[in-house]
Amino acid sequence: MALAAHVRQYLPPKRIQQMEADLAALSCVWEHTPMAGPWGWSLAAKQRYRQMGVAEELLPSDEWLEEVRRLSSREFSCFYLKQLLGTLKDVNMLGWEMRYWNKMPASQSDDASYIFKSLWSSSGRGVFVGRVGDAHTRARVQGFLSSQGGFVADEFYEDKVLDFAMEFFVHTDHVVDFLGYSVFQTGESGVYGYNYVESQEELLRRINVDETLLQQLIAYHKEHLAKTAYHGPVGIDMLKTADGSIHPCLEINLRLNMGILALLLHEQYGSGATVALTPVREHGFQALVEDGRLMILSEK
């Protein structure tokens, strides 16, 4: 949301401010790792650190933040995906339907279901399933065009059986480490549910995709992430359908994410753990691992 706003004095909605305050204790999970720092960078995050007295030379430049914003856009994800599909040319990969639009599609007679996404959002916000010919869908898409200048539409995969991701860390010298896989659950329109806190062997069994293809994708991502100006944590979201096909790049998250958090928590607690990560609250937000599932609970 801060990337979308792209201003220094960004004030999120009160509910998001409460989430930030309630979940602040989560930062202890990554504060002694290479991921130490904010959950993600933006002009607003930089301004917060400046106001806390962090020296200017320790903060990223505005030019770098502009590039992070561009690379974080789902428009860039579309470009990245088309390059990937054209390079690897694997029949088991999906995604040719994913497109960036900067205007309303002309056809109003298409009854197929698509998933529409704003250019910047997270945790399933700014994402919904609809039909191009539906008036409500077109009104919501017009809102994306008015507020962010574009949107992404992709095929809605009704036969999706798994959400997973590849997690990376890009160092300042452009060396890219593959941190591991993450597997997570979402609702129909992409609203986040939970991540599995399990070993890589357990997660690979859940993914159950040809490991040769997975290794090709890891190598591709490492090569191309190294070519960007970005450094820091990265998660690339993917999905698997019932016939074993995979969508190799639904979006690119240039920030910390729940998948990386799940990897760090597995290092600390192992598989199948139950542990409160933030204080239990009658109202507000709470992060916990329950029976090996990392989740954020919300009570109004």
N, C-alpha and C positions, 0 to 999 in steps of 0.2 A: 504494500500500500504506500509506503514511503517512497519506493522507487517510482511508482506511478505518479505520485504528487510532484516529486522532483523539486522540492523546496527545502531550504534549511530549517525553517521554523514550522515543521510539520507536527500537527497535533492529531493523533489518531482518535477514533471514536472512544467514548468512555469505557465501553466494554473491552476494547483492545488495551486501553491503559490499565484496566484492572487485571487483564491476563498477564501483561508485562510484570506488574507488581507481584501478583500471586505466584508466578513461576520463576521469579528472579533467582531463587535458590538452585535452579537447574544448572546455572552457569558453573557451579563447582564441579560438574561432571567433566567439562572440557577445559577448565582454566589452567591445568598443568600439562596440556597437550599442545601440539603445533596449531590446533584450532583456536587457541586462546584469543579472545577478542569478542566483538559483538556477534550476535546471531547472523547478521548480514550487514553489508555496508550500503550506505546511501548518504546523500547530502545531510539528511537529518541526523543520522548516526554520527557523522563527522562533527557536526555542530554540537552534539551532546558531549562528545569527548573534549572538544575545545572548551566548552563551558565548565567542564570538570578540571580544567587546568593542564590537560595533556599538551606537551610541546608541539608546535606546528610541524616541526620536521619529522615527528613520529606519526603524523596523520597522512592518509592518502591524498593525492592531489585531486582537484576537481576534475581534471581531464581523465584521470584513471576512473573516477566514479562515474563519469559520463559513459566510459566504455563498459563498465560493469552493468550499467543500466541497459545499454544496447544489447549486450550479450545475454542479459536476463530476460529479455523480451521473448515472447513466444513467436514473434516474427522471425527472430534469429533461429529459434528452434526449427522452424519450417525450412529455412535455408540449410541449416546443418543436416537435417534429416534427408533432404533431397540429395545432397552431396554424398551422404553415407550410403543411401540406397543405390545411387549410381555407381559407387565405387565397389561395394561388396557384392551386389547383384546376386543375392541369395533368395531362392524361391520361397523360403520359409519366413521371409520378413514382410511385414505389413507397413503401411504408412503413406502410400502414394496419394491417398485422398486428402491428407492433411495440407491445408492451404491457408495462407495469409490473405486477408481481404482488407482493403482500405475504403471500400464502398459497399453498399447493400447489394447482395446478389440479385440479378434481374429477375430470375424465375420465381414465380409465386405458386407454381403448381407441383413442386417436388414434395412428395409425401414421405420420402425416406427420412429416417431419424439421424440427426447429426449431433455431435457434442460441440458446443460453442464455448469459446474461452476468450476472456479479455486478455490483453497483452501482458499485464502484470497483475498477479494475484497469488494467493497461496492457500494451502489446506482446503482446496475445493471451492473457495470463494471465487466469484467471477466465472464460474463454470456451470453450464446447464445443458440438458438434453432437450432438443426441440426439432421441429420440422420447418424448412425454409418457407413453406407456404402458410404457416400459422401466424396470425396477426400478433399474438402475444410474443412469439419468438422474435418476430421482426422488430417489435418495439424494444425488446431487451438488447438486441443486436445494435439497434440505432443508439442505444445508450452507451454501448462500448465505443461506437464510432465517435460519438460526441465527446466522451470523456477521455478516451485514449487514442483516438485517431485510427483505430483498426481493431481487428479481431482475428481469431483463428477458428476454422471449422474443420472437423475431422469426422470420419466415419464413426458411428456409434457401434461398438463391438458388443452386440448382445450376447455373444458366445464367449466373452471374456471369462477366464477361470482363475487368473492370478495377476496381481500387481506386484512388480518388483523393481529394483533399481540397482545400478552400479554406482559405487561411491569412490570418489577420488580426492586426492589432495595435490594441488599444484604449488610447487615451491617457487620462491622468487627467482631462482635460476632456471625456471621452466622445466625442471625435472618433475615428472608426474608419477605419483604413487597410486596404485590401485589398492584401496582400503578394504574392499570386500563387497559382497552382495547384501542387499536388504530386501525383505519381503514384508509387504504391508497389506492391510485391508482398507477398502474405501466403500462408500455408498455408491449408488448408481451414477450420480453426477460428479463423483470424485471427492466428496467430503471425507476427510481423513477419519479413519477408525482407530487402527492401532498397528504397531510394528511387532514382529516376532523378535524376541531377544534369544537367539539361538546361535549355535556354532555355524561356521561356514558349510560344514558337511551337511548339517541338518537343513540349512537354507537351500543348498543345491539340490537336495532330495525334493524339497517343495517345488523348486523351479522346474526340475526335470526337463531340461532342454539340452540338446546336443552341445557338449562342452567345447567342441571345436569351434562352433559358431560363437559361443560366448567368448572364447579367447580371441577370436578375430575382432569382435566388438571391443573388447578391452584394449587391444592393441591400437585399433582405430581411434578410440576416444583419447588414449594417452598421447598419441601422435598429434591429434588436432587440438586438444586442450593446451598442449605445450606451445602451440603457435599463437595463442591469444595473449593479450596483455595482462590477463587476470592471474592472480595467485590467491590461494585459499582453498577451502573445501568446496566440492562440487558433487551434486547428485544428479544422475540422469535416469529419469523415470521411464519405465517400460511396462508392457503388459504381454500376457500370453493368452491365446485363444484355445478353444477346445481341441482343435486339430493339431496343436503344437506349434502354430505360427507365433511369431513375436513381433511386436511393434518396438523398434529399438530406440526410439527417442520421442516420447510424448512431450517432454519438456526438460530443460536444463536448469537446475537450481544452483546458482553460484552463491552459496551460503551454507551455513550449517543446516542440517535437516534432521528429521526424526530417525532416518535410516542410519546416519552416522552416530547419532546419540545411542541407538540400539547396539551398534558395534562396540562403542565404548562401554556401555553397561554390561554387555556380555563378557568383556574382558574383566570387569570388576566382580560380577555376580554369577556368571555362568548361565546355563540354560535352566528354564523352569522356575526362576526366582520369583518371589513376591516381596516387594520393598516399596515403601513410600519415599518418593523423591522430593516432595515438597510438603509443607504442613497440610493436614486434613482440614478442610474448610466446609462449613455448612452452606455458605454461599460463595460463589466465585469458582476458581479453577484449581485443580490439583493434578499433579503429574505422578504417576506410579507405574510400577511393573507388577502385574498380577498374573501368576502362573505362566511367566515367560512372555507376557504381552505388555508392551509399552504403550500407555494411553494417556490422554488428557481428559479428565472428567470436568464437566461444567455444570454447576448448579446455580440457577438464578435466585 
